[in-house]
Amino acid sequence: MTDTAPSPLPVEFQPILDTVIDAVIVLSSNGTVVAWNTVAETTFGWSADEAIGRPLGDLIIPEQHREAHRAGMARLDEGEAPRILNQRLELPALCKDGRVITVELSITTWKQTGREFFIGFLRDIEHRRRAEDVLRRQLRDNEVVLEISRMAADAQGFEDSLSRVLEAICELTGWQAGHAFLVDRSDADLLHASGVWYEREEGAAALMKEASEGLSFRRGQGLPGEVLERNAPVWLSDINLDGNFVRKHKNFRGAFGFPLRSEGRVIAVLEFFSAERSSPDDHILLLAQALGSQLGRVLERSQTYEQREVLVHELNHRNKNLLTVVQSIARMTFAGVEEAKGAVDTFMERLGAMARAQDLLVKRQWSDSTMRDVIETALSGFSAYRERISIEGPTYSVPASEIQTTVLTIHELCTNALKYGALASDDGRIAVRWGYEGTGEERAFFFEWNETGCKLDGDPQRRGFGTSLLQRGLGNGSGSEVTVDYPSDGVKYRMTVPAPVG
């Protein structure tokens, strides 16, 4: 049987409804409101007098969902089992003023005098949803900042870093083009247009590029200068109507810029352009603020690294030139002195070993290297014999300050092997080993050079620079113990040095 009018609830039921912290709506089986508590009044804007007696669908069901609601209520009125009882659902709900909010809904049934009613408990979760959205956005923003920072850090050089940042932000915002202005190194109030641009479509910024080429702004001038002046993001809804923007009518309307900061100072200003007018987007501006602080440090490190690379390579070039000059002086000094020819050749080879060590230092950015790399560097001057030399050992760090001396030491061992030892005979072999031995306070690092298949005529009698270098040990020789033995068919050089426990 279909209800034609709302059925009144027992008088004692109303106080219970008004003490519940959720909005409570009671419906008859055909969807007509029977009860409407004070929280429902506050949540949806309809008073109880306005709501009771009206179909729920006309009150809080959004227009696009009303037909489905009516069909569901019709099925209930025809005796079908309810499909959404005792569940928690999140649904849109319409308020009297037209706002649509998100509510959490649970429905149960109640029978009174043989009639069935549906009791809905509704909770406005719009604030919670907004808070969750804010948290998700903050998480996404943090991920974006980290990702863009990683891209900038992985880039090859300062300009490549800038280009990647511009691309990432254009893709994130959907804007058509991005460009970088750089702060003058000697004048913090002056900005210069860089040649670094990003266009989502090729040619989109052609006119703006042309207008920006060679352009400089003082603090406060133009969009870049205004960003520099404020030390904060700046948004221009329409650049063609802004009196301070000089590059008008270049196929763009909207623009925003933000500073890249490092250690409290602005190092660059990034500007972005849109073909459409655009109202300020607080989210983009907040993200730009976060990116400005993070990316400034990353990009400055990239720029500093690039400049250091140039300096290091220039220094390496000059050092090699110096070594070449020394070699030339030595050859000219001893030209025609037949008895000095061998000594000059040895001297030249040692200079060559120093040059190879220098290359390794440059490659490693003047930082420590591994023992394997140091040995390979020293052996590279004896490539014709490399297959006869085996190397084996764990990872061991050679301090940058000891790389040149270590390369020279191994060079001397190779030179001696070529003149008198294993490399002087066809059957000779060299085994190079290093590692750790002992425990606790007795723990030591060892380096062994074992030559076999030699044709030695007793111990070498001559003692010179090479012998002195070998006696010192690898590197600076601090605390090292060196032994050189000459068994019947070979040479054994061994060095040990105290090693830290661990």
C-alpha positions in Angstrom: 0.0 0.0 0.0 1.3 3.4 -0.9 1.5 6.2 1.7 -0.3 9.4 0.6 0.7 11.6 3.6 3.5 11.8 6.1 2.9 9.7 9.2 3.6 11.5 12.5 6.3 9.9 14.7 5.8 9.3 18.4 6.3 12.6 20.4 9.2 11.1 22.4 11.1 10.4 19.2 11.8 14.0 18.3 14.1 14.8 21.3 16.2 11.8 20.3 16.6 13.1 16.7 17.7 16.5 18.0 20.4 15.2 20.2 22.1 13.2 17.4 25.2 14.9 16.0 24.4 13.9 12.4 21.6 15.2 10.2 18.7 12.7 10.5 16.0 12.4 7.9 13.1 10.0 8.3 11.2 8.9 5.2 8.1 7.0 4.6 8.3 4.1 2.1 7.4 6.4 -0.9 10.3 8.8 -0.1 8.2 11.6 1.7 10.0 13.3 4.6 8.4 12.4 7.9 11.0 13.9 10.3 13.9 16.4 9.8 16.1 17.2 12.8 17.9 20.5 13.7 21.2 19.3 12.3 19.5 18.6 9.0 18.1 22.2 9.1 21.7 23.6 9.6 23.3 21.3 7.0 20.8 21.7 4.1 19.2 25.0 4.9 15.6 23.7 4.9 13.6 24.1 8.1 11.6 21.1 9.4 8.4 22.9 8.5 9.6 23.3 4.9 10.9 19.8 4.6 8.3 17.6 6.2 5.6 16.4 3.8 7.8 16.9 0.7 9.6 14.2 -1.4 13.3 14.0 -0.4 14.2 14.1 -4.1 12.9 17.7 -4.3 15.0 18.8 -1.4 18.6 17.4 -1.4 19.0 15.2 -4.4 20.9 16.9 -7.2 19.0 17.3 -10.4 21.0 14.8 -12.4 20.4 12.1 -9.7 16.7 12.6 -9.1 15.4 10.2 -11.7 17.5 7.4 -10.3 16.3 8.3 -6.8 12.6 8.2 -7.8 13.1 4.9 -9.5 14.7 3.4 -6.4 11.9 4.7 -4.1 9.4 3.2 -6.6 11.0 -0.2 -6.3 10.9 0.0 -2.5 7.2 1.0 -2.7 6.5 -2.1 -4.8 8.1 -4.3 -2.2 11.6 -4.9 -3.5 14.4 -5.3 -0.9 16.4 -2.1 -0.2 19.9 -2.2 -1.9 21.8 0.3 0.3 20.8 -0.5 3.8 23.5 -0.6 6.5 26.2 0.8 4.3 28.4 3.9 4.4 28.2 5.8 1.2 29.7 9.1 0.1 27.2 11.0 -2.1 26.6 14.6 -3.4 23.8 16.4 -1.7 22.0 19.7 -2.7 21.5 22.5 -0.2 18.7 25.1 -0.3 21.1 27.8 -1.6 22.2 25.7 -4.5 25.5 24.5 -3.1 26.4 20.8 -3.6 28.2 19.2 -0.7 29.5 15.7 -0.1 27.8 13.8 2.6 28.4 10.4 4.2 25.1 8.5 4.3 23.9 5.4 6.2 20.3 4.1 6.1 18.5 1.8 8.4 14.8 0.8 8.7 12.3 1.2 11.6 8.8 -0.1 11.9 6.0 1.6 13.8 2.4 0.4 13.9 3.0 -2.0 11.1 4.5 0.6 8.8 8.1 0.8 7.6 10.2 4.0 7.7 13.7 4.6 6.4 16.0 6.6 8.7 18.9 8.3 7.0 22.0 9.5 9.0 23.9 12.1 7.0 27.1 13.8 7.9 28.6 16.8 6.0 32.1 15.7 5.1 32.8 18.6 2.7 35.4 20.1 5.1 37.0 16.7 5.5 37.1 16.2 1.8 38.6 19.6 1.3 41.2 18.9 3.9 42.0 15.6 2.2 42.2 17.3 -1.1 44.6 19.9 0.4 46.8 17.1 1.8 46.7 15.3 -1.5 47.6 18.5 -3.4 50.4 19.2 -0.9 51.8 15.6 -1.4 51.6 16.0 -5.1 53.3 19.4 -5.0 56.1 17.9 -2.9 56.4 15.1 -5.4 56.5 17.7 -8.2 59.2 19.7 -6.4 61.3 16.6 -5.8 60.9 15.4 -9.4 61.7 18.7 -11.0 64.7 19.1 -8.7 65.9 15.6 -9.6 65.5 16.4 -13.3 67.5 19.6 -12.8 70.2 17.8 -10.8 70.5 15.0 -13.5 70.8 17.5 -16.3 74.1 18.0 -18.2 75.1 21.6 -17.4 73.3 24.7 -16.2 71.4 25.6 -19.4 70.2 22.0 -19.7 69.0 22.2 -16.1 67.1 25.4 -16.8 65.5 23.9 -19.9 64.3 20.9 -18.1 62.7 23.0 -15.3 60.9 25.2 -17.9 59.6 22.1 -19.7 58.4 20.5 -16.5 56.5 23.6 -15.3 54.9 24.2 -18.7 53.7 20.6 -18.8 52.4 20.9 -15.2 50.5 24.1 -15.8 49.6 23.7 -19.4 51.1 27.0 -20.4 52.6 27.4 -23.8 56.2 28.7 -23.2 58.8 29.4 -20.5 61.9 31.5 -20.5 64.7 32.4 -18.0 66.2 35.7 -17.1 69.6 35.5 -15.2 70.8 37.9 -12.5 74.0 39.7 -13.5 76.9 38.3 -11.5 78.3 41.7 -10.7 75.1 43.6 -10.3 72.3 42.0 -8.3 69.8 44.7 -9.5 70.2 43.7 -13.2 68.6 40.8 -15.2 69.6 39.6 -18.6 67.5 37.5 -21.0 69.0 34.1 -21.5 68.8 32.0 -24.6 67.0 29.2 -22.6 63.4 28.8 -23.8 60.9 26.0 -23.8 57.9 25.8 -26.2 55.2 23.2 -26.0 54.7 23.7 -29.7 57.6 24.7 -31.9 57.4 28.3 -33.0 54.8 29.2 -30.4 57.1 31.8 -28.8 58.9 33.0 -31.9 57.7 36.6 -31.6 58.3 36.7 -27.9 61.8 35.2 -28.4 62.7 37.9 -30.9 61.4 40.7 -28.6 63.4 39.2 -25.6 66.7 38.7 -27.4 69.4 40.8 -25.8 66.9 42.4 -23.3 67.9 43.5 -19.8 65.8 44.8 -17.0 66.6 46.7 -13.9 65.0 45.9 -10.6 61.3 46.8 -10.9 61.2 47.0 -14.7 59.0 44.6 -16.7 57.7 41.3 -15.3 61.2 39.9 -14.5 62.2 43.1 -12.7 59.0 43.2 -10.8 59.6 39.6 -9.6 63.1 40.6 -8.6 61.8 43.6 -6.7 59.1 41.7 -4.8 61.3 38.5 -4.4 58.0 36.7 -4.9 55.8 35.3 -7.8 54.0 37.8 -9.9 50.9 37.1 -12.0 49.7 39.2 -15.0 46.2 38.4 -16.2 46.7 40.3 -19.5 50.2 41.5 -20.4 48.8 43.7 -23.2 47.0 45.8 -20.6 49.9 46.0 -18.2 51.8 49.3 -18.4 55.0 47.8 -17.0 55.2 44.9 -19.5 57.0 46.1 -22.6 56.8 43.0 -24.9 53.2 43.4 -25.8 51.2 41.8 -28.7 53.5 38.8 -29.2 50.7 36.1 -29.4 50.5 35.8 -25.6 48.1 37.3 -23.1 48.6 35.7 -19.7 52.0 35.6 -17.9 53.5 34.8 -14.5 57.0 34.7 -13.2 58.8 33.6 -10.0 62.3 33.9 -8.6 64.8 31.2 -8.1 66.6 31.8 -4.8 69.7 30.4 -3.3 70.9 31.3 0.2 68.5 34.2 0.4 69.4 35.9 -3.0 67.7 35.7 -6.4 69.8 34.0 -9.0 67.3 33.9 -11.8 63.7 34.7 -12.8 61.5 32.2 -14.7 58.6 33.6 -16.8 55.8 31.7 -18.4 53.3 32.7 -21.1 49.8 31.6 -22.0 47.9 32.5 -25.2 44.7 33.2 -23.1 44.0 35.8 -20.4 44.1 34.0 -17.1 43.1 34.9 -13.6 45.6 34.3 -10.8 45.8 30.7 -9.7 46.8 30.5 -6.1 47.8 26.9 -6.4 50.3 27.6 -9.2 51.7 30.6 -7.3 52.2 28.6 -4.1 53.9 25.8 -6.1 56.1 28.4 -7.8 57.0 29.7 -4.3 58.1 26.3 -3.2 59.9 25.5 -6.5 61.8 28.9 -6.3 63.5 28.0 -3.1 64.3 24.4 -4.0 65.4 24.8 -7.6 67.5 27.9 -7.0 70.0 25.8 -5.0 69.9 22.9 -7.5 70.5 25.2 -10.4 73.3 27.2 -8.7 75.1 24.0 -7.8 74.7 23.0 -11.5 76.1 26.3 -12.6 79.0 26.2 -10.1 79.8 22.6 -11.1 79.9 23.6 -14.8 82.2 26.6 -14.0 84.4 24.3 -11.9 84.5 21.8 -14.8 85.8 24.6 -17.1 88.4 25.7 -14.5 89.6 22.2 -13.9 90.0 21.4 -17.5 91.8 24.7 -18.1 94.1 23.9 -15.2 94.7 20.4 -16.5 95.5 21.8 -19.9 98.0 24.2 -18.4 99.6 21.5 -16.3 100.0 19.4 -19.4 101.5 22.3 -21.3 103.9 22.8 -18.4 104.9 19.1 -18.5 105.4 19.4 -22.3 107.6 22.5 -21.7 109.7 20.6 -19.1 110.1 17.7 -21.5 111.2 20.0 -24.3 113.7 21.8 -22.0 115.1 18.4 -20.9 115.5 17.2 -24.5 117.1 20.4 -25.7 119.4 20.6 -22.6 120.8 17.1 -23.1 120.7 17.0 -26.9 123.9 15.5 -28.3 124.9 14.1 -24.9 124.8 10.4 -25.7 125.4 9.2 -22.1 122.4 11.1 -20.9 119.9 9.7 -23.4 118.7 6.8 -21.2 118.2 9.1 -18.2 116.3 11.6 -20.3 114.0 8.8 -21.7 113.3 7.6 -18.1 112.6 11.2 -17.1 110.2 11.6 -20.0 108.4 8.4 -19.1 107.9 9.6 -15.5 106.5 12.9 -16.7 104.1 10.8 -18.9 103.0 8.9 -15.8 102.4 12.1 -14.0 100.2 13.3 -16.9 98.1 10.2 -16.7 97.7 10.6 -13.0 96.6 14.2 -13.7 94.0 12.9 -16.1 92.6 10.6 -13.4 92.4 13.4 -10.9 90.5 15.5 -13.3 88.2 12.6 -14.2 87.5 12.1 -10.5 87.0 15.8 -9.8 90.1 15.9 -7.6 88.5 13.4 -5.2 89.6 9.9 -4.1 89.8 7.1 -6.5 89.9 3.3 -6.3 93.1 1.2 -6.2 91.9 -0.6 -9.3 91.5 2.7 -11.3 94.9 4.0 -10.1 96.6 0.7 -11.1 94.9 0.7 -14.5 96.0 4.3 -15.0 99.6 3.4 -14.3 99.5 0.3 -16.5 98.0 2.3 -19.5 101.5 3.4 -20.3 102.4 -0.3 -20.8 99.4 -1.4 -22.9 101.5 -3.8 -25.1 102.1 -5.9 -22.0 98.7 -5.6 -20.3 97.6 -9.2 -21.0 100.6 -10.5 -19.0 99.6 -8.5 -15.9 96.8 -9.7 -13.6 95.2 -7.5 -10.9 93.0 -8.6 -8.0 91.7 -7.0 -4.8 88.8 -5.5 -3.0 87.5 -1.9 -3.3 90.1 0.3 -1.7 90.1 4.1 -1.7 93.2 6.0 -2.6 93.2 9.6 -1.4 93.4 12.2 -4.1 96.6 13.6 -2.4 98.3 10.2 -3.0 97.2 9.3 -6.5 100.2 10.8 -8.3 102.8 9.2 -6.1 100.9 5.9 -6.3 100.8 6.0 -10.1 104.5 6.9 -10.2 105.4 4.0 -7.8 103.5 1.4 -10.0 105.1 3.0 -13.1 108.5 2.4 -11.6 107.6 -1.2 -10.9 106.5 -1.6 -14.5 109.6 0.1 -15.8 111.9 -2.2 -13.8 110.0 -5.2 -14.9 110.4 -4.2 -18.5 114.1 -3.5 -18.1 115.2 -6.4 -15.8 112.2 -8.5 -14.7 109.1 -10.3 -15.9 108.4 -8.1 -18.9 112.0 -8.5 -20.2 111.4 -12.2 -21.0 108.7 -13.7 -23.1 107.5 -16.1 -20.4 107.3 -13.5 -17.6 104.1 -12.7 -15.7 103.1 -10.2 -13.1 100.4 -10.7 -10.4 99.2 -7.6 -8.5 97.2 -8.2 -5.4 96.0 -6.0 -2.6 93.7 -6.4 0.4 93.5 -6.6 4.2 95.1 -9.0 6.7 95.0 -9.4 10.4 92.3 -8.2 12.9 91.9 -5.5 15.5 94.9 -3.4 16.1 97.0 -5.7 13.9 94.7 -5.1 10.9 96.7 -3.9 7.9 96.4 -3.1 4.2 98.8 -4.9 1.9 99.9 -4.4 -1.7 101.9 -7.1 -3.5 103.7 -7.1 -6.8 104.9 -10.6 -7.8 106.9 -11.2 -10.9 107.6 -14.7 -12.2 109.5 -16.0 -15.2 112.4 -13.5 -14.8 116.0 -13.9 -15.8 117.7 -11.9 -13.1 121.4 -11.9 -12.5 121.3 -11.4 -8.7 119.9 -8.4 -6.8 120.1 -5.1 -8.7 123.1 -3.1 -7.4 122.1 0.4 -8.6 120.0 2.5 -6.3 118.3 5.7 -7.7 115.1 7.7 -7.7 113.0 4.7 -8.6 114.4 2.6 -5.7 113.8 5.4 -3.2 110.3 5.8 -4.4 109.6 2.1 -4.0 111.1 2.1 -0.5 108.7 4.8 0.6 105.7 2.7 -0.3 102.5 3.7 -2.1 101.2 7.2 -1.7 102.9 9.1 1.1 104.2 5.9 2.7 103.0 7.0 6.2 103.6 4.1 8.6 104.3 1.7 5.7 106.6 -1.3 5.8 108.2 -2.3 2.4 110.1 -5.4 1.5 111.6 -6.3 -1.9 112.8 -9.8 -2.4 114.4 -11.5 -5.4 113.7 -15.2 -5.4 115.4 -17.3 -8.1 112.9 -16.6 -10.9 111.3 -13.4 -9.9 110.7 -10.2 -7.9 108.3 -9.7 -5.0 107.5 -6.3 -3.8 105.3 -6.1 -0.7 104.0 -3.1 1.2 101.8 -3.1 4.3 100.3 -0.1 6.1 98.1 0.0 9.2 94.4 0.0 8.3 91.4 1.3 10.3 89.4 -1.4 12.2 86.2 -2.2 10.4 
